[in-house]
Amino acid sequence: MGKALIIGAGGVAGVVVHKCCQNSDVFEEICIASRTKSKCDALKKKLDGGKTKICTEQVDADNTEELITLINKFNPDIVINVALPYQDLTIMDACLATKTDYVDTANYEPLDTAKFEYKWQWAYRERFEKAGITALLGSGFDPGVTGVFCSYAQKHYFDEIHYIDILDANAGDHGYPFATNFNPEINIREITAKGSYIENGKWIETEPLEVKKVYNFPEIGQKDIYLLHHEELESLALNINGIKRIRFFMTFSQKYLTHLNVLQNVGMTSIVPIDYEGKKIVPLQFLKAVLPDPASLGPRTKGKTNIGCIMRGVKDGVSKNYYVYNVCDHQECYKEVGSQAISYTTGVPAMIGASMVMTGKWKKPGVYNIEEFDPDPFMEALNKFGLPWKESFEPDLVD
Ligand SMILES: NC(=O)c1ccc[n+]([C@@H]2O[C@H](COP(=O)([O-])OP(=O)(O)OC[C@H]3O[C@@H](n4cnc5c(N)ncnc54)[C@H](OP(=O)(O)O)[C@@H]3O)[C@@H](O)[C@H]2O)c1
């Protein structure tokens, strides 16, 4: 069918590459391009020889001109951005210049402000429309599958969805006292920021990790969950009918939070540069350098994740509850693609989102969040490519 340029060669990119190779009818050729070319070459070495042709390139994705040169050279049908959120806009600019479709898994964040918002990427809508190209934003798990879950519920089960709670549980244990399951810098910026949720059309802000609840997860058991700000709240509140309140919760163990508190108290999670022996360093970036690489957690992580959405609303005037979720086993992921479940649950939907655009099912000029497309083919693909989902019509509610 076509060619995809994959930017980034970290934990998530590794899964995307594996999954593109499993879907070689769609992904006939891929190019893996990242800052450190040896990581791209290592991925190629692992997966070369199958039906999908693989090449690698070095690229600085902060540099639009370099990206344009690379896109013109490889001539892909789509760019799959699994580098960092800081590169979203330069990559979108390069896609515009070359009229190439675009997909990512995380919304743009400026380096110096730990706040994710869609306004920067939504500002590209008209230009993408005029160029006749599609940008699919947030095609990971959360954001990503969580948005597809909501639009699936809206399409099949509800006239209006009044309350959505997105629950992200990771019951995996990697055996380290402290490590993050994806890019530590992005992860810690997200967790140490203020929490927020939307109620009656307004953002309500909370102190970081101020709101704690307990939830009994299917297949995982009882866990502490904490309210976080999360990017899909912003788009789902606009795209799902009838929303009165939408919140996002994530599990953290006491051990994790104790370490995080200490790191925060001593200033190690700050993103404000400091002078160290005549050199400017960002404490959080230094911390990233000493923490375990998330891509190395695969062989050590045991246990499962459970991510899903609990919805309450009405259908034909009758109140209704609905919970849809996926349970993913870290060790099974490692057996299949050599990575833990956090990278897996992000990389599989990134490949599926790209395939939706490439096969024309989701081809629509403009910039879109994932819940704006027909959820059915994506839900089918989740079952086929390793993220089967389950439903319950009588779930426990968060409160
Ligand atoms: N939606 C979701 O559910 C979800 C969940 C988890 C993660 N994510 C997102 O997925 C993305 C990838 O996460 P990850 O855990 O795979 O991160 P990672 O392991 O740190 O990988 C990031 C990759 O991007 C490359 N990169 C960074 N800056 C670059 C630049 N300027 N030019 C070219 N390449 C650059 C890095 O290169 P080096 O190897 O040289 O450092 C690395 O290969 C992030 O945006 C993250 O926020 C989304």
The ligand as an ORCA input file, in Angstrom:
! r2SCAN-3c Opt
* xyz 0 1
  N      -0.535      8.816     24.142
  C       0.045      7.958     24.932
  O      -0.592      7.044     25.441
  C       1.519      8.024     25.203
  C       2.073      7.213     26.192
  C       3.467      7.205     26.357
  C       4.258      8.041     25.584
  N       3.671      8.864     24.658
  C       4.491      9.751     23.815
  O       5.275      8.955     22.928
  C       6.433      9.678     22.549
  C       7.659      8.780     22.616
  O       7.824      8.328     23.948
  P       9.013      7.301     24.319
  O       8.718      6.753     25.651
  O       9.273      6.394     23.175
  O      10.223      8.334     24.467
  P      11.783      8.034     24.319
  O      12.056      6.588     24.624
  O      12.485      9.098     25.066
  O      12.039      8.228     22.745
  C      12.000      9.475     22.125
  C      12.778      9.355     20.831
  O      12.707     10.624     20.158
  C      14.018     10.981     19.755
  N      14.178     12.424     19.709
  C      14.083     13.324     20.712
  N      14.337     14.555     20.275
  C      14.612     14.438     18.955
  C      14.952     15.358     17.941
  N      15.076     16.663     18.183
  N      15.164     14.864     16.698
  C      15.044     13.551     16.414
  N      14.715     12.651     17.335
  C      14.502     13.070     18.586
  C      14.913     10.410     20.829
  O      16.215     10.363     20.325
  P      17.491      9.941     21.261
  O      17.447      8.465     21.205
  O      18.665     10.548     20.586
  O      17.212     10.505     22.627
  C      14.254      9.044     21.073
  O      14.673      8.096     20.116
  C       6.480     10.902     23.473
  O       5.992     12.017     22.771
  C       5.515     10.550     24.584
  O       4.935     11.700     25.164
  C       2.332      8.865     24.442
*
